[in-house]
Amino acid sequence: MSESSENFLHLVQPAVHQVRPYQPGKPIDELKRQYKVSYVSKMASNENPLGSSLKVATALFNFSNQMARYPDSAGHNLRERLASFLQVEMGQITLGNGSNELLELIARVFAGPGDEIIYSQYGFAVYPISAQLVGATAVEVPAVDYGHDLPAMLAAITPRTKLIYIANPNNPTGTLFRKAQWESFLAQVPENVIVVLDEAYLEYAEHACPDGSYPNGVDYFRDYPNLLVSRTFSKAYGLASLRVGYLLGCEEILGYINRLRQPFSVNAYAQVAAITALSDPQFVAKSLRTNQQGMVQLKAAVEAKGFKVIPSFANFLTIEFGEQALEIYDKLLREGVIVRPLANYGLANFLRVSIGNNHENSHFIGALSKVL
């Protein structure tokens, strides 16, 4: 039998042919094997440099004797805790294996061939991938200053539009739109078009906007039944490895999504960790302070070297290095620093650098000075 990789190409669904898989950040162990470096600062995946709460670690240790039990598929206890935390109804929450699962499920439930899904240029890679997987037409709206052009996204709506994906703050650029822009946009979207507000970096934006100008999705989805709000415990709460996210919306829409959601998609450890993380606001507050300090440290160092930084309201900086961006990325790897190249986002001259702890930030700054 031939070993050709195209033996089964004719069996693959047409929508899958065009999909470019999501590219995650390079793992630490892979870099150590590849370049024989002993110390690595991973600043590519927007992870929490403080790790997770000590309360979470203790709760997971105490839960270890339940490993043989299936989790609660409905996540009752976590949803109950979230409902209290957010002052919403339990029926307005559904859980996912990270917010990523939920973003893809929305497309599978509501869009298909002949439909259109709108998202912004330089938006999260999962949006066009979700459109491709269901055979829908991906409609990319040009960005303004590397962020969402909400009026242009409104103008892109047609009778075929089913979904609009919007991230605030945006990943991978870190840009932010404010309440007035958001409220004007939302009021003009037709009721039969579902808006998905991705708030993976919510906590960082709220910390950066003490004037209250950041539009919190919880304040809107009750008045707009066509609005879904996705969030994650991966960033500010430091639970990226456990994959737990949630979706807020009207019960009818969540009911359709739950028909496709895999049973037990959020494992028991993730549920225990998330419940515990919500009870430790001190850890989140420390994470946000660390991020703010690191943002100042990195931004000053990079701009002092003459490079442009896109203003960020998340836990990363997107930096323009020009045509040498990929070369700098490769050289940083050899110095034990992992950052994220953005060519697959149409930003070939940029690198995205996650905010680390003080030591990681200093490692990046020193390595950048060396490779330049």
KOLMI-238092 format. One record per residue (C-alpha): x, y, z. Coordinates in steps of 0.05 Angstrom, whole numbers, padded with zeros to 5 digits, always signed. Example, Ala and Ser with C-alpha at 12.3 -4.5 7.8 and 13.67 -1.06 7.14 Angstrom:
! residues 2
+00246-00090+00156
+00273-00021+00143
This chain:
! residues 372
+00000+00000+00000
+00024+00070-00016
+00045+00114+00042
+00024+00177+00005
-00008+00229+00050
-00063+00239-00002
-00091+00169-00002
-00154+00192+00033
-00160+00263+00007
-00221+00246-00034
-00257+00225+00030
-00246+00291+00067
-00304+00340+00071
-00295+00399+00023
-00297+00450+00080
-00237+00417+00113
-00193+00424+00051
-00184+00499+00062
-00173+00499+00137
-00107+00524+00162
-00098+00493+00232
-00089+00538+00292
-00016+00547+00308
-00002+00544+00383
+00060+00572+00416
+00123+00529+00417
+00125+00485+00479
+00182+00495+00529
+00207+00423+00526
+00210+00426+00450
+00254+00487+00452
+00300+00455+00504
+00308+00394+00459
+00318+00435+00396
+00369+00485+00421
+00396+00453+00484
+00379+00514+00527
+00371+00503+00601
+00326+00561+00619
+00266+00583+00578
+00219+00642+00584
+00155+00624+00548
+00124+00690+00527
+00082+00666+00468
+00015+00642+00494
-00010+00697+00540
-00007+00652+00602
-00008+00679+00673
+00065+00686+00695
+00045+00677+00768
+00017+00608+00754
-00048+00594+00791
-00075+00608+00860
-00046+00567+00918
-00118+00556+00938
-00130+00522+00871
-00070+00477+00879
-00093+00456+00948
-00164+00442+00924
-00139+00399+00867
-00095+00359+00914
-00153+00347+00961
-00196+00326+00901
-00146+00275+00875
-00183+00215+00904
-00241+00229+00856
-00201+00217+00793
-00240+00154+00774
-00307+00190+00774
-00338+00224+00714
-00349+00298+00721
-00417+00331+00726
-00431+00342+00652
-00476+00402+00666
-00425+00433+00714
-00479+00450+00764
-00434+00473+00821
-00390+00516+00776
-00450+00547+00741
-00483+00561+00808
-00419+00595+00832
-00413+00635+00768
-00486+00656+00771
-00475+00684+00841
-00409+00717+00821
-00438+00750+00759
-00508+00762+00785
-00541+00723+00728
-00585+00661+00724
-00555+00592+00720
-00594+00579+00656
-00557+00637+00624
-00490+00601+00630
-00460+00542+00593
-00390+00513+00602
-00338+00494+00551
-00270+00462+00543
-00240+00531+00543
-00278+00586+00508
-00249+00558+00443
-00297+00499+00443
-00356+00546+00452
-00334+00594+00396
-00332+00535+00348
-00398+00506+00372
-00434+00571+00358
-00413+00567+00285
-00434+00494+00281
-00502+00509+00309
-00520+00572+00270
-00481+00574+00205
-00469+00530+00144
-00459+00533+00068
-00489+00596+00039
-00484+00634+00104
-00434+00689+00123
-00393+00699+00186
-00363+00767+00198
-00299+00781+00237
-00245+00834+00238
-00179+00833+00203
-00125+00814+00254
-00179+00778+00294
-00170+00713+00332
-00152+00655+00285
-00209+00611+00310
-00262+00657+00277
-00244+00643+00204
-00228+00570+00221
-00298+00562+00250
-00328+00591+00187
-00287+00545+00143
-00305+00483+00183
-00380+00493+00173
-00373+00514+00100
-00395+00585+00112
-00366+00646+00077
-00315+00682+00121
-00323+00757+00114
-00261+00794+00139
-00272+00868+00152
-00210+00912+00147
-00184+00936+00214
-00173+01008+00236
-00110+01020+00276
-00103+00944+00283
-00171+00940+00318
-00245+00931+00302
-00279+00979+00254
-00349+00970+00283
-00385+01016+00232
-00352+00977+00175
-00373+00911+00207
-00445+00937+00209
-00440+00956+00136
-00416+00885+00119
-00481+00853+00144
-00523+00823+00089
-00585+00778+00089
-00536+00719+00090
-00501+00741+00154
-00511+00693+00212
-00454+00710+00260
-00407+00766+00279
-00346+00749+00321
-00317+00807+00361
-00260+00805+00412
-00252+00860+00463
-00194+00868+00478
-00173+00839+00411
-00123+00782+00404
-00069+00786+00377
-00066+00862+00375
-00091+00881+00445
-00136+00938+00419
-00199+00960+00454
-00264+00994+00435
-00305+01033+00486
-00377+01034+00510
-00404+01088+00464
-00377+01051+00402
-00403+00984+00426
-00472+01009+00445
-00481+01044+00379
-00460+00981+00342
-00503+00932+00382
-00565+00975+00375
-00560+00971+00299
-00546+00897+00290
-00608+00861+00263
-00642+00816+00315
-00631+00754+00271
-00555+00762+00270
-00519+00733+00329
-00462+00774+00359
-00408+00736+00396
-00368+00781+00443
-00303+00746+00462
-00279+00772+00529
-00220+00726+00542
-00180+00786+00567
-00237+00820+00605
-00201+00827+00671
-00141+00862+00642
-00184+00912+00605
-00225+00929+00666
-00161+00940+00706
-00133+00985+00651
-00198+01025+00647
-00215+01047+00718
-00259+01101+00689
-00311+01048+00671
-00306+01061+00596
-00297+00987+00581
-00362+00954+00559
-00374+00892+00602
-00415+00840+00564
-00455+00821+00625
-00488+00889+00623
-00518+00876+00553
-00538+00805+00538
-00604+00808+00577
-00627+00866+00533
-00600+00835+00469
-00621+00762+00462
-00577+00756+00400
-00514+00771+00441
-00469+00716+00467
-00410+00731+00513
-00352+00682+00519
-00301+00682+00575
-00244+00639+00600
-00207+00620+00663
-00142+00611+00624
-00114+00681+00630
-00123+00722+00693
-00142+00660+00734
-00082+00620+00710
-00119+00556+00691
-00097+00549+00618
-00077+00476+00624
-00145+00455+00651
-00186+00485+00594
-00248+00516+00624
-00289+00572+00594
-00361+00594+00594
-00414+00627+00552
-00467+00676+00574
-00531+00685+00535
-00606+00673+00531
-00629+00604+00552
-00658+00586+00484
-00593+00597+00446
-00552+00562+00499
-00600+00503+00496
-00585+00494+00422
-00510+00498+00436
-00515+00447+00491
-00546+00397+00442
-00478+00393+00407
-00432+00403+00467
-00395+00340+00484
-00414+00307+00550
-00360+00316+00603
-00323+00367+00560
-00303+00405+00623
-00267+00356+00667
-00278+00351+00742
-00210+00381+00760
-00224+00441+00716
-00291+00452+00750
-00262+00447+00820
-00205+00494+00801
-00251+00546+00771
-00297+00546+00831
-00237+00555+00877
-00206+00609+00833
-00269+00651+00839
-00259+00650+00914
-00189+00681+00910
-00197+00752+00883
-00130+00770+00916
-00093+00725+00867
-00129+00757+00807
-00114+00827+00834
-00040+00809+00842
-00040+00781+00771
-00068+00846+00743
-00017+00888+00781
+00040+00844+00757
+00014+00851+00686
+00010+00927+00691
+00081+00932+00718
+00108+00884+00665
+00072+00922+00610
+00106+00986+00630
+00174+00951+00635
+00170+00917+00567
+00139+00976+00530
+00193+01024+00554
+00249+00977+00536
+00223+00962+00466
+00206+01034+00449
+00275+01055+00473
+00303+01011+00418
+00261+01047+00367
+00206+00996+00355
+00132+01012+00350
+00084+00979+00400
+00009+00973+00388
-00026+01000+00451
-00051+00939+00489
-00106+00928+00540
-00092+00854+00550
-00032+00815+00577
+00013+00820+00517
+00046+00870+00471
+00046+00866+00395
+00111+00897+00369
+00130+00918+00299
+00200+00894+00283
+00197+00904+00208
+00224+00854+00157
+00271+00826+00209
+00214+00801+00254
+00221+00727+00237
+00297+00731+00242
+00291+00762+00311
+00241+00708+00331
+00289+00653+00311
+00348+00686+00347
+00306+00696+00410
+00291+00621+00410
+00365+00607+00413
+00369+00653+00474
+00314+00613+00508
+00257+00663+00496
+00193+00641+00461
+00149+00695+00431
+00095+00690+00377
+00106+00706+00304
+00043+00734+00271
+00051+00721+00197
-00010+00675+00197
-00051+00736+00221
-00026+00779+00164
+00023+00814+00210
+00089+00786+00184
+00129+00845+00211
+00103+00837+00282
+00117+00792+00342
+00069+00784+00400
+00103+00782+00468
+00065+00759+00530
+00077+00798+00594
+00118+00755+00641
+00143+00762+00712
+00201+00809+00725
+00253+00756+00712
+00221+00734+00646
+00213+00806+00623
+00286+00820+00639
+00306+00756+00602
+00268+00779+00540
+00298+00850+00543
+00368+00823+00551
+00360+00772+00496
+00330+00824+00449
+00389+00870+00461
+00437+00812+00446
+00404+00789+00381
+00398+00860+00354
